[in-house]
């Protein structure tokens, strides 16, 4: 199966969707769930969903969830989608 054919089956994530993966890098369109601060002006869609629930000053920064303890327990790596489809309420 060629790369173009595989891409036909890929599903674009919802912004804010959290996934666990078995590899140890952060692919494009995702951020590690490590409690780090992100700039609001570069991540407005994700900020609209999370606000300052996980930290940040709400003016320039906000934080992603910190799931490092869960990752250590499972051996997986948690990632949050910073790009993708903005979820709508049914």
Backbone torsions as a table, in degrees:
resi	resn	phi	psi	omega
1	UNK	NA	123.9	-179.0
2	UNK	-74.7	166.2	-179.0
3	UNK	-58.7	-41.5	-179.3
4	UNK	-63.0	-38.3	180.0
5	UNK	-68.1	-40.1	177.9
6	UNK	-63.0	-41.5	-179.7
7	UNK	-59.8	-30.1	178.4
8	UNK	-61.1	-25.7	-177.3
9	UNK	-97.0	-6.5	-179.7
10	UNK	-69.8	143.7	179.5
11	UNK	-112.9	128.4	178.1
12	UNK	-72.8	132.1	-177.1
13	UNK	-75.4	161.6	169.2
14	UNK	-78.5	140.9	172.7
15	UNK	-57.9	131.3	-179.4
16	UNK	91.7	-8.0	179.0
17	UNK	-67.8	134.0	179.1
18	UNK	-105.8	130.7	177.8
19	UNK	-125.1	157.4	172.2
20	UNK	-115.0	135.9	-177.3
21	UNK	-129.9	160.7	-179.6
22	UNK	-94.9	0.3	177.8
23	UNK	-103.6	165.2	-172.3
24	UNK	-113.5	36.5	173.3
25	UNK	-131.7	163.4	-178.1
26	UNK	-106.3	111.0	-179.4
27	UNK	-73.0	162.1	177.2
28	UNK	-54.1	137.4	178.6
29	UNK	90.0	2.4	180.0
30	UNK	-131.1	161.7	171.6
31	UNK	-131.8	150.7	176.9
32	UNK	-69.2	141.3	175.4
33	UNK	-84.9	74.9	-175.0
34	UNK	-124.5	15.0	179.0
35	UNK	78.2	6.9	-176.6
36	UNK	-70.6	157.0	178.3
37	UNK	-88.3	138.1	176.5
38	UNK	-119.0	149.1	176.8
39	UNK	-74.6	131.0	-179.9
40	UNK	-60.8	-43.2	-174.6
41	UNK	-64.3	-16.8	177.7
42	UNK	-104.6	-4.9	-176.0
43	UNK	-141.0	48.9	-172.8
44	UNK	-63.5	-37.4	-179.1
45	UNK	-65.3	-45.8	179.6
46	UNK	-66.5	-39.2	177.8
47	UNK	-62.5	-36.8	178.6
48	UNK	-60.3	-30.1	-179.8
49	UNK	-87.5	-42.0	-173.7
50	UNK	-93.4	-31.3	-173.3
51	UNK	55.7	-138.4	179.4
52	UNK	-105.8	27.0	179.7
53	UNK	-52.1	-38.3	-175.2
54	UNK	-107.6	5.8	177.8
55	UNK	125.6	-176.0	-176.7
56	UNK	99.6	168.2	-177.4
57	UNK	-92.7	-8.9	178.8
58	UNK	75.4	-5.4	178.9
59	UNK	-103.4	-48.4	-178.7
60	UNK	-121.3	-25.8	-174.8
61	UNK	-135.8	159.2	170.1
62	UNK	-146.5	162.3	-176.4
63	UNK	-110.9	150.3	171.7
64	UNK	-89.8	161.1	178.9
65	UNK	-58.9	150.4	176.5
66	UNK	-104.6	102.1	-178.6
67	UNK	-111.6	22.8	-177.9
68	UNK	-59.6	-40.0	-179.2
69	UNK	-63.8	-42.3	178.1
70	UNK	-65.4	-38.7	178.8
71	UNK	-63.3	-41.2	179.1
72	UNK	-63.4	-36.8	-178.8
73	UNK	-69.3	-33.9	-175.7
74	UNK	-99.2	-21.3	-174.8
75	UNK	81.8	4.8	178.4
76	UNK	-100.5	173.7	179.5
77	UNK	-122.7	125.8	-179.4
78	UNK	-90.5	133.7	179.8
79	UNK	-128.6	147.9	175.9
80	UNK	-118.0	136.0	-179.4
81	UNK	-74.1	124.0	176.3
82	UNK	-101.9	-7.7	177.2
83	UNK	-137.1	153.5	179.1
84	UNK	142.1	-149.4	-178.2
85	UNK	-87.9	129.3	176.8
86	UNK	-75.7	123.9	-176.0
87	UNK	-69.4	139.4	176.3
88	UNK	-111.8	154.8	177.8
89	UNK	-87.8	116.2	-179.4
90	UNK	-11.8	NA	NA
